[in-house]
Amino acid sequence: MRLTYLILSIGVALILYLSWQPHYDFKHIWFIPNWVSRWTDVHANGNIRTAVPFVFMGLFAGFLPSSQPRSIFQWLILWLILVGIVTLAEVGQLLIPSRFFSFEDIGWGATGALAGLFTSFVLVSGLRKFRSHSK
């Protein structure tokens, strides 16, 4: 449980840190592997690179502990929190002269979060069914 919260916290911190760098390219970030920066720095991958971390954030958020199955409303709240994070990242770019705010990036982040949450919903539902049948 604590590990999931830790991973999500690190994910949020990394997303904000990388979003608020003065350079758009990741080749300037010392801890980003070359193979990752070669992919992310290609202009054609610019929008989808916003979605990728939010797929993982959605996956981990979907695995947050819950005593009972989540309602649709609770899944919606998780998604809105993730959309809030991508929106905060974009708003922060307004303060950085070399960066710019993008509604399109918010859309890609929201789509990635939805994909991750949906995947975790399917996995969690399948796991609950498996556990109930094995009893």
C-alpha positions as CSV (number, residue, x, y, z in Angstrom):
1,M,0.0,0.0,0.0
2,R,2.7,2.5,1.0
3,L,4.7,1.5,-2.1
4,T,1.8,2.4,-4.4
5,Y,1.6,5.9,-2.7
6,L,5.4,6.3,-3.0
7,I,5.4,5.4,-6.7
8,L,2.5,7.8,-7.4
9,S,4.2,10.6,-5.4
10,I,7.5,10.0,-7.3
11,G,5.5,9.9,-10.6
12,V,3.8,13.3,-9.9
13,A,7.1,14.8,-8.9
14,L,8.8,13.6,-12.0
15,I,6.0,14.8,-14.3
16,L,6.1,18.3,-12.7
17,Y,9.9,18.4,-12.8
18,L,10.1,17.4,-16.4
19,S,7.2,19.6,-17.5
20,W,8.8,22.6,-15.9
21,Q,12.3,22.3,-17.4
22,P,13.3,25.2,-19.5
23,H,14.2,22.8,-22.4
24,Y,11.6,20.8,-24.1
25,D,14.1,18.1,-25.1
26,F,14.9,15.4,-22.6
27,K,18.5,15.0,-23.8
28,H,19.4,17.8,-21.4
29,I,18.1,15.7,-18.4
30,W,21.0,13.8,-16.9
31,F,19.0,10.8,-15.6
32,I,17.0,10.2,-18.7
33,P,18.5,7.2,-20.7
34,N,19.6,8.1,-24.2
35,W,17.2,5.6,-25.8
36,V,14.3,7.4,-24.0
37,S,15.4,10.9,-25.0
38,R,15.9,9.8,-28.6
39,W,12.2,8.7,-28.7
40,T,10.8,11.6,-26.7
41,D,12.7,14.3,-28.5
42,V,11.4,13.4,-31.9
43,H,8.8,16.1,-32.7
44,A,6.3,13.5,-34.0
45,N,6.2,11.9,-30.5
46,G,5.7,15.2,-28.7
47,N,2.0,14.7,-27.8
48,I,2.0,11.0,-27.1
49,R,5.0,11.5,-24.8
50,T,2.5,13.3,-22.5
51,A,0.2,10.3,-22.5
52,V,2.8,7.6,-21.6
53,P,3.5,8.6,-18.0
54,F,-0.2,9.0,-17.3
55,V,-0.9,5.5,-18.5
56,F,1.4,4.3,-15.7
57,M,-0.1,6.8,-13.2
58,G,-3.5,5.5,-14.0
59,L,-2.4,1.9,-13.6
60,F,-0.9,2.6,-10.2
61,A,-3.9,4.8,-9.1
62,G,-6.2,2.0,-10.0
63,F,-4.4,-0.3,-7.7
64,L,-4.7,1.9,-4.7
65,P,-6.2,-0.1,-1.8
66,S,-10.0,-0.2,-1.5
67,S,-12.0,-2.2,1.0
68,Q,-14.8,-2.7,-1.6
69,P,-15.1,-2.4,-5.3
70,R,-14.9,1.2,-6.5
71,S,-18.0,2.9,-7.8
72,I,-17.9,4.6,-11.2
73,F,-17.9,7.9,-9.3
74,Q,-14.7,6.9,-7.5
75,W,-13.0,5.9,-10.7
76,L,-14.1,9.3,-12.2
77,I,-12.5,11.1,-9.2
78,L,-9.2,9.2,-9.7
79,W,-9.3,10.3,-13.4
80,L,-10.1,13.9,-12.5
81,I,-7.2,14.0,-10.0
82,L,-4.8,12.8,-12.8
83,V,-6.3,15.3,-15.2
84,G,-5.7,17.9,-12.5
85,I,-2.0,16.9,-12.4
86,V,-1.5,17.2,-16.1
87,T,-3.3,20.6,-16.0
88,L,-1.1,21.8,-13.2
89,A,2.0,20.8,-15.2
90,E,0.7,22.7,-18.2
91,V,-0.3,25.8,-16.2
92,G,3.2,25.8,-14.7
93,Q,4.7,26.1,-18.2
94,L,3.1,29.6,-18.4
95,L,5.8,30.8,-16.1
96,I,8.6,29.4,-18.2
97,P,9.5,31.7,-21.1
98,S,10.8,28.8,-23.3
99,R,7.7,26.6,-22.7
100,F,4.1,26.9,-23.6
101,F,0.7,25.9,-22.3
102,S,-1.1,23.3,-24.5
103,F,-4.7,22.1,-24.3
104,E,-3.6,19.2,-26.6
105,D,-1.1,18.0,-24.0
106,I,-3.9,18.0,-21.4
107,G,-6.0,15.9,-23.7
108,W,-3.2,13.5,-24.3
109,G,-2.5,13.2,-20.5
110,A,-6.2,12.7,-19.8
111,T,-6.4,10.0,-22.5
112,G,-3.3,8.2,-21.1
113,A,-4.8,8.4,-17.6
114,L,-8.1,7.0,-18.8
115,A,-6.3,4.1,-20.6
116,G,-4.3,3.3,-17.4
117,L,-7.3,3.5,-15.2
118,F,-9.4,1.3,-17.5
119,T,-6.6,-1.3,-17.7
120,S,-6.3,-1.4,-13.9
121,F,-10.1,-1.6,-13.7
122,V,-10.1,-4.7,-15.9
123,L,-7.2,-6.2,-14.0
124,V,-8.7,-5.5,-10.5
125,S,-12.1,-6.8,-11.6
126,G,-10.5,-10.0,-13.0
127,L,-8.5,-10.4,-9.8
128,R,-11.6,-10.0,-7.6
129,K,-13.5,-12.6,-9.7
130,F,-10.6,-15.0,-9.6
131,R,-10.4,-14.7,-5.8
132,S,-14.1,-15.2,-5.3
133,H,-14.1,-18.3,-7.5
134,S,-11.1,-19.8,-5.7
135,K,-12.8,-19.7,-2.3
